[in-house]
Amino acid sequence: MNEKTYRVVEHPRLKRDYADRVIRTKRDLTNGWGVVPAGSVGTIKYQSPKGSDIFFEPCDCCGMKARISRVSMHDIEFVEEE
């Protein structure tokens, strides 16, 4: 098993700098498709005044990729691979 480890870094000062940054969820996130559990790692693809569009890594068992939009900055933490 090749598990990646991440360390928490500070939020970018400007929201326009959120795009293409790697994040980890602080709580379970839900949408009409399903639930993304706390601790999941994803990438912010688009930032709007209403929140972030996040694309998550594919599931290990089925390969599905989740996308959640309008995520608040209070529900995520920015990380970097160690």
Buried (B, 14 or more C-beta within 10 A) or exposed (E): EEEEEBEEEEBBEEBEEBBEBBBBBEEEBEEEEEEBEEEBBBBBBEBEEEBBBBBBEEEEEEEEEBEBBEBEBEBBBBBEEE
